[in-house]
Amino acid sequence: MAQASTEFEAIIGLEVHAQLATRTKMFCPCPTTYGLPPNAATCPVCLGLPGALPVPNRYAVELAIRAGIALNCTIRRTSRFARKNYFYPDLAKGYQITQHDLPINEKGWIEINTPNGTKRIGITRIHLEEDAAKNLHGVGGTTDTLVDFNRAGIPLIEIVSEPDIRTGEEAEAYLRTLREILMFLGINDGNLEEGSFRCDANISVRPKGSNTFGTRVELKNINSFKFVRKAVDHEIARQIEVIRSGGTVLRETRTWSSTQDKTISLRSKEEAHDYRYFADPDLPPLVIDEGWIEEVRRTMPELPSAKRSRWQKEWGITQYDAQVMSIHPMVADFFEKSASLLWQKLGPEYPREKAGKRVANFVGSEVLRFVQSDGLQAEFPCTEEALSELLALLERGQINGKIAKDVFAIMVQTGKMPQVIIEERGLVQVQDEALIERTLRDILAKHPKELASYRAGKKGVRGFFVGQAMRSIEGADPQLVNRLLDRLLESIEI
């Protein structure tokens, strides 16, 4: 497969379907719970039975407004639902209720990080629609196709980007940024495996410097960030190869085959007029007044980029740690609550930045190994109160870092509070100066070669002496060990 070169540039636009985090469907009261038995969450409306009338889900509309605000869109005061007509087994009515010429949100943007710096990607529109059902092929080892209508009618927003993306790397960065924003807003659970966040990509190539778009190919149903990047880069190279060989790129729909490691053709691409859009006669225009928009704006959660910037200023953590602490909305809450509790326990004179760094380091190295996340939910191995108590004991010098990790491991297993574990097991930091000094003198006496190397200028040997002392006295206060060792190394008595 040919690789992209300086002769051509790719023009890429992404269409993201994000399932809204509502309890009920877009136009009926059926639940949106994932994993129910087939066709258990259905009613006359989502089954498309004659005479059933749709009623819009107000909370779904509110989440769409929230997305529009976060993604810098203009929110239409009056939008409209339309019927998108096509015939397929997963669409009982023979049409999908969506928005066409009057979407709820238009003309937005988000910023992504690229190797060349920050890049702004435009958003053409965000519109509301209902999901289709799910076809199940080869059920029970047969050649039959069955249809599960539990997914039919689930509310979605479709986010259509401007053709501002140029590489698979940028496509991946855009999707990761978009998913993160939607999750922190509580709009979408970001679950690619279950299909609640999925992407189609429109790709064409043209000679560099040309203002004319090439023939667009759509990539459908890509369900991982890695595959999006690989599929986009492969499709760019495929189209370049077709053009170089004198062929013509066909307007078609393709998908990514992870087993063949390439894009494969599905069907010729439909044109918009093939869907015969028209306004849904069962649904009146969607009217949104300014008061509703302002109420949503007032109650908007903090966006992840703003949260990370604030943490770096308020809690003194690094950009890297801020990124780690914001890998999930509940991890972000856990970090901030734990840091606040630790700072409260240590008193206002204790540096706030030191509390933030202590919590970020411990969460990143220990806590996250045990965190189990599922969509917008996450389970933690301990409470913020328990973690802050443990780290307060560490900061006060009552335990050292090794003991803190040992206590945390027991907390994970038993659910007990740190102080209880320390008292039950006698895990107290040793601060007996006489004992530590005797031990250090003995170590220095037993290792004259190392001592001579230290005095000859090999200061790294000092760490050897500290390590010997910490192994000899389990739970020794490392600060006290270091202080006494420095005093002994400067003493003429050794």
Residue, then its C-alpha position, 0 to 999 in steps of 0.5 A: m500500500a502506498q504511503a501518503s506523500t507531499e504530493f497529496e493531502a487528505i480531507i477528513g470529516l468525522e461523524v460521531h454518534a453519541q448515545l445520550a445518558t438518559r433513562t428512557k428513549m428519545f420518543c417513548p418511556c422504554p428504558t435505555t438499559y444495556g444488556l436486557p433480554p432481546n426485545a424486552a425494552t419495547c413498546p408500540v412507539c419504538l416498534g413503529l406500530p400504526g397509530a403510535l405517536p412519538v413524544p420528545n424526551r425533554y432531558a435528551v434535548e437538554l443534554a443536546i443543549r449542553a453539548g452545544i454550549a460545550l462545543n461552542c455552537t450556536i443553538r437554534r431557538t427553533s429546530r425541527f425533526a424530520r423523517k429519513n426514509y430507508f428500508y432495512p430490517d433494523l428500522a421498523k417504521g421504514y424511516q428514522i426520526t432525525q434532524h435535517d435542515l434545521p438541527i439544534n446546534e450549528k457552527g461550533w469548534i473544539e481544540i485538539n493537541t497535535p505534534n505541531g501544537t493546538k489545532r482548532i477543528g470546526i463542528t458543522r452541526i450537532h443534531l438529535e435523532e433516534d437509534a436503529a435496532k440491532n441485527l443479530h446474524g447467525v444466531g444459534g449457529t444458523t444462517d438466520t438474522l434476528v432483530d433486537f429492538n431494545r436499541a431502537g429509539i435510544p436518543l443520540i446526538e450526531i456530531v459532524s465535524e468540518p473537513d479540517i482533519r488531515t491525518g489518522e493521528e488528528a482523527e484519533a486526537y479529535l475523537r479522544t478529546l470529544r469523548e472526554i468532553l461528553m463524559f465529563l458533561g455526563i452526556n455520554d458514557g464513552n463506551l466504544e465496545e457497546g457502541s454508545f460512542r461510535c464514529d464514521a469517517n469521510i475521507s478524500v484526497r487531492p493534490k496539495g494546493s488544489n481547492t477541489f475536493g476529491t471523491r469522498v469515501e465513507l468508513k463506517n462502524i469503527n469502534s476503537f481509537k486505534f482502528v480509527r487511526k489505522a483505518v484513516d491512514h490506510e484509506i488515505a494511502r489506498q486512495i493515493e495508490v488508486i490515483r497514481s495508478g490511473g484509476t478512479v476513486l469510487r464514491e462508496t461506503r467501506t469499513w475497517s477489517s482488523t483481521q485483514d488490516k485494511t478497509i473493505s467495500l460494503r456498498s455504493k454510497e447513498e446521496a442525501h436525496d435518496y433518503r427523501y427527507f421531510a418534516d415529521p408530521d407527528l412532531p411540532p417544531l422544537v422551540i428552545d427559549e433563552g431562559w432554558i439555554e441560560e439555565v443549562r449554561r448555569t448548571m454546566p459541569e466544569l470541562p476537563s481542560a479547565k479542570r486540569s488548568r485549575w488543578q495545576k494552579e490550585w494544587g500545584i500538580t504537573q500537566y502530566d499528573a493533571q492528565v492522569m487524574s482526569i482520565h475519568p470523571m469519577v477519578a477526577d472527583f476522587f482526586e480533588k476530594s482526597a486532596s481537599l480532605l488531606w489539606q483540611k486534616l493537615g491544617p491551613e498552614y500546610p502548603r496546598e500544593k504539597a497536598g495536591k502533589r502527594v495525592a496525585n502521586f499516590v493515586g497515580s502509583e497505587v489507587l488507579r491499579f485497583v479502579q474498575s470503570d464502567g461507562l460513567q461509573a467507577e469503583f474505587p478500592c477505598t474512600e476519599e476519607a480513608l486515603s486522606e487519613l492514610l496520607a495525613l499519617l504519612e505527612r505527619g511522619q507517623i508512617n513512612g512511604k513503605i508502610a503507607k503502601d503496605v497499609f493501603a494494600i491491607m485497606v484494599q483487602t479488608g476495607k478497614m481504616p488506616q489507623v485501625i490497621i496500624e494499631e492492629r499490626g503495630l505498623v508504626q514508624v521507628q523514630d528511636e534516634a539512639l537505635i538508628e544511630r547505633t545501626l548506622r555506626d555498625i553499617l559504616a564500620k562493616h563497609p570500610k571500602e564503601l566509606a572510603s569511596y564516599r570520602a573519595g568523592k563518590k557521593g552516590v555511595r551514600g544511598f547504599f548506606v541509607g538502603q542498608a539502614m532501612r533494611s536493618i530497621e523495618g519502618a525506620d523514619p527515612q528523614l531521620v535516617n538521612r539526617l543522622l547519616d549526614r551527621l555521622l559522615e561529617s563526624i571525625e569519630i567514624 
